[in-house]
Amino acid sequence: MDRLTLFTLSTAVAMSAVISFAVPAMSVGTPAPPYANYTVGDASGWFFNYTSNSSITNYTTWAASKSFYLGDFLIFNTNSNTTVVQTYNATTYILCDAGADDGDETFVYTPQNNSNFGVAGVVSVPLTSEGANYFFSDAGEEGIQCARGMRFRIKVARGRGLPPELSQPPPPPYVDVQVPPPPLDTPGDSQGEQFYRDGAADGFRRGIWRRSLTAGALAAFIFV
């Protein structure tokens, strides 16, 4: 086999490898998944077991099995013994302390804003920020619920992007009630519309302002 033939064959093989490698990267146009509602903990809900002194299920494991996108909703079936804290601040999550945020990255929700102990309720939280989102309950002494497993973190991808109803604040007045988003009968149903029409931002997001602790706590923390 002469050099020209060898060169031609090797060139063809190389080109074939380049093309086969490039095909996956060129797979564009795949439609983004429809907006989804996720019930946190599935049938277990969002609860703390005071007998075992631990969360009723492993929420980290639950979150790891899902993919999350902008415009999705997290549904917390819970009661007034707990809280739902959403934060974009890793230190706040690490410390299990909603008050550790010195900015406006942390929001606290309570079911029906009910102060009575043990009253069942639903908290629905839209995913409106791409990237890392952290959730925990800071109820109990020294954040015991968070420390004992009522916590999880997720990474939110862009997907379809935010529906128009979630891309801007609702007009006043804000109504402090909890209304779960509607069931998604067909892809593309607008959850955000009902979120603002009926829920008016689900109890309204209450920012927590306080000095955060040193970054040393962040470096020493191992995510659960």
N, C-alpha and C positions, 0 to 999 in steps of 0.2 A: 504494500500500500504506500503510494507516494506521499510526499509532504503536503501537496495541495489537497489530496483527499482527506488526510488526517486533519488538516486545518479546517476544512469544510465541515467535517463531522463534529469536531470539538466545538466549533462555533454554533452549530445547530443545537447541540446539547446545552451549551451555555444559555442560548436564547430561550430554549424551552424551559430551563430552570428559572430564568428571570420572569417569564410570562406566568408560570405556575405559581411563583411566589407572589406576583403582583395581583393576581386575580382576587384574593380575599379582600385586599385593601381597596379594590375598585368596586366592591359590592355596595354601591350606594343606592339610595332610593327605597331602602327598606322602611316601611311605615313605622313610626313610633308607636309603642303600645298604648292602648286606650287608658284613660284615667281610671284609677282603681281605688277601692276602699279596703283597708286592711284592719281587721279586728285584732288588736294587740293581744298576744297570748292565745289567740283563737278561742276555743271554748273555755279556757281557764280564766280569761279576763285579766284585769289589772288589779291584783289583790295581794295582800300580805297575810301569811299564815302565822298568827301569834303563838300557836302551839309549837310549831317547829322553829319559830323565830327566823323565818326565811320567806322569800317570795314564793308564791304558789306555783310558779313554773320558772323555767330558765328563759328569760327574755332575750338574752344575748343569742342563744341558740335559735329562738324564734325569728329574730331579726336577720340572722345570717342566711336563712332559707328564702329570703324575699329580695326582690329588686324594686327600688323605689324611684319615683320620678316626680318632677314638679307637677303640682295640681292633684296629686294623690292625697287621700285623707287617711289618717290614723284614727281609729275608733277605739276609745278606751272604755270598756264596760267595767265599771268600778263602783266605789261608794265613797262617802264623805270621810272615811278613815284614812284616805290617801290623798295625794295631790298628783297632778301631772305637771312636771316642769319641763319645758322645752328650752334648750339653750344652744347657741352656736359657740359658746365659750368653753373650751376644753378644760380650763382650770376649774370653772364652776362645776362641771360634771365630775371631775376628779375628786373634788372636795365634798360632793353630795350636798352642796349648800347654795340654794337659789340666791342668797344674799351676798355671795362672793363676787358678783358681777358689778363692776364699777361703771358699766355703760348701759346700753339698752339691748343687749343680746339675749336676755333671759326673760321668759314669760311663764307665769304660773296660772294654771287652770284648776278649778274645783268644780265637781259636778253640781249643777244647779246653784252654785254659790251657797250651798246648804251647810250651816254650822252644826247641825245635829249629827251625833255620832252614828255611823252605820247606815245612813240613808243611801240607797242605791241610786246610781245616776250614770249618765253617759257623757263623755267628753270627746268631742271631735276636733281634730287638729289638722289643718291643711299644711302640706309641705310646700312652702313658698320660697325656700332658699336652697340653691344648688350647693352641693358639697356636704360637709360633715354636719349632721344634726344629732343632738344628744337629748335623751329623755331619761327622767328619773322621778321618783317620789321622794320629797324631802320631809315627809311626815315621820313622826316618832322622835324620840329623844336623840339628839346629835345625828340626825339623818339616818337612823337605824334601818329604815326600809330600803333606802338606796344602798347602804353598806352591805345589806344582806340579800341583795340580788334584784331589787326593783329598779333596774336601770338597763339601758341598751343604747347603742349608737348605730347610726345608719349613714350611708352615703347616698345622697339624692342626685340622680342624673337629670339632664335637661328634658329628655323625652319630647313631648309635644310643646313644652314650655307652659307657662302659666295661662290658664283661661283668662279672658279679660276681667272677669269679676274678682279674681284674686290678685290682679296685677296692680291694684290701687286700693287705698283705704276706703271703707264704706263711708257714706255721708252720715253725719250725726243726726239724731241722737244714737248713742251706742246702747244696745239693750243687753243686759247681763243675763242671758239665758243660754242653755245648752241645747242645741238641736243637731242630731246627727245628719250627715249629708244624705241625699236621696240615694236609693238603690240604682245601680247602673244597669238599666235594661238594655241599652244599646251603646256601642263604643262612641265616645265623644260627648255623652250627656254632660251637661254643665253642673258640676257639684258646687262650684263657686257661687253661682247665682242664688241657690237656696241658702248657702252659708251666710251670705250677706242679707238676703231678704228676710229669712226667718231667724237666723242665729246672730246676725250682726257681730261677727267675729268671735263667736263662741265664748261668751263671758268676757270678751275684750282682753286683749293681751296687756298684762300689767308688767311693765318693766321694773326691774329691781336695780337699785343703785347702791353700791357699797364698794369700798376699796377691795380689790382682789389681793390674795396673798401672794407670796413670792413665787417666782417661776421654779424654785427648787422643788416644790411639791409636784409640779408637772413632770420634771425630769425623773423623779423617783417613782412615779406611778406606773403600774402595769395595768393595762386595760383588761377588764374581766370579760 
